[in-house]
Amino acid sequence: MATDKASRGVGGWFLLVFAIILVILGLILAAGGLWLVTLGGSWYYLIAGLGLIISGGLMARDSLTGVWVYFLVLLGTLIWALWEVGLSPWELLPRVFGYIVLGVIVLALLPTLKRRQATSRQATI
């Protein structure tokens, strides 16, 4: 990170904590997904977990690419959920609700992330 911790501010700290939470969730999903793959099951959880790890890591480094990666995971989750259960709302809800809530938080953090990225660029000039 180009900016020091003293200049992080409340939004910057919230962004960092959220990014760490994404990485932890990703590690849990990827570990369970790896186990599921070894049993001959779906690759979805491993791929989604790796996506969350990458997304959280990038956001922790103040990179907007982390937002794009997150929404790619969300899109993949929506496609997977629709493929798996169709348009049944009661079956779709548990598969996508958490990702949508996290996506709303990502969108709420977008101004902070843009500001931090702009500050990082100015500091390197």
N, C-alpha and C positions, 0 to 999 in steps of 0.2 A: 504494500500500500504506500502510495506516494505521500499521503498526509500522515502526520503523527497522531498518536492516540489522544493527545490533549485537545486536538481540534476536531475530534470525532463528533461531539455533540450528542444530544439525546437520540435524534433520528439515526445517526450513524451507529450508535450502540445498539439500537433496536434492530437495525439492518444486520449487524454482525451476529447478534443473538439468534435472529430468525435464520440466517444462513447456517449457523451451527446446528440449529434444530433440523433444517432440511438435510444436512449431511448425516445426522444421527438417524433420522427416519429412513434415509437412503441406505445406510448401512444395515439397518434392521430388515428392510425389504430385500436388499440384495442377498443377505445371508440366508434368509428364508427362501428366496427365489433360487439360490444355488442349490439348496437342499432339495427343493421341489424338482429342479431340472435333473438332479442325480437320480430321482425316483421316477423319471420319465414324464414329469408334469409340464405345465406351462412355463414358457420362458418370460412371460410378461413381468413377473415380480422382479426377476434379476435385472431385466432391461430398465424397468421403471426405477428400481433402486439405484442403479448406476447413474441414471439421468438425474435423480435428485442429488446424489453426491456431487456430480459435476456442476449442477446448477448452484447448489449451496456454496461450493468452493469458489466458483466464479463471482458470486454475489459478495462473498466475504472479501474478495479482492477488488470490490467496487467496479465490477465489469457488468455492463448491460447485457452481455452475451448470456449471462446466467438467467436473465429473465426470458430470453428466447428459448433457452434450453428447457426451462421450467414449462413454458407453454407448449413446447414440443412434447414433453412428457404428458401434459394434460390432454393434448390432442390425441396422442397415442392411447391414453387411457380411455378416452371417449370412444375411439374406434374399437378397441378391444372389448369394452363393456357392451357396445351395441352388437358386436359380432357374437359375443358370448350369450347375451340374454335377450337381444332384440329391443323392442320399444316398451317393455314392461317397466313402468315407473318404479314399482316396489323393488324390482330386482336391480335396476340401474342405480337407484339412490345410494345404496351402501358402497357401490363400486366407484362412484364419482364425487360424492358429496365432499369428502375430505380434501380432495384435490382442488375442488372449486373454492372451498373456504381458503385454502392456502393461496390459490390464484388471486383471490380478492386482496389478501395481505400483500402479495407481490405487487399488485397494481398500486396499493396504497403506499408502498415503499419506493415506487418508481421515481417520484420527484427527488427523494433523498439520494437515491442511487445516481440519478442524472447530475445532481448538484455535486456529489462527491467525485464522480468521474470527471466533471468539468474542472473541479479544484485540482484533481490529480494531474490533469493535462497541463494546467497553468503552472503547477509546481515543477513540471519537467521541462518547461520552456525556458 
